[in-house]
């Protein structure tokens, strides 16, 4: 990852509402959440939430797809992991200090795989 890309991602996350929404999407796993569910969970007014989601999209941190009348937002885990790797690539070598969990592999079953 280039520094410019990392700066854009970090800038997008440097807002309390965007960070809260992003963390909810990370917790949701690969199925993501609809914009309506995000709005209900965060209480952010719809127009403001749209603005925040655009900032996360421009930074490459999330993507969305249309599912009928809903828009589903999902985290781009590869981009998130690339950012984490960028932040830790010049680590001091002390694994206990620098290498917590550098790769996220959502372990929640997707809606399609749930019993």
Helices and strands as residue ranges (DSSP letters): H 3-13, H 16-28, G 29-31, E 33-34, H 35-42, H 46-58, E 62-67, E 70-75, H 77-88, H 95-98
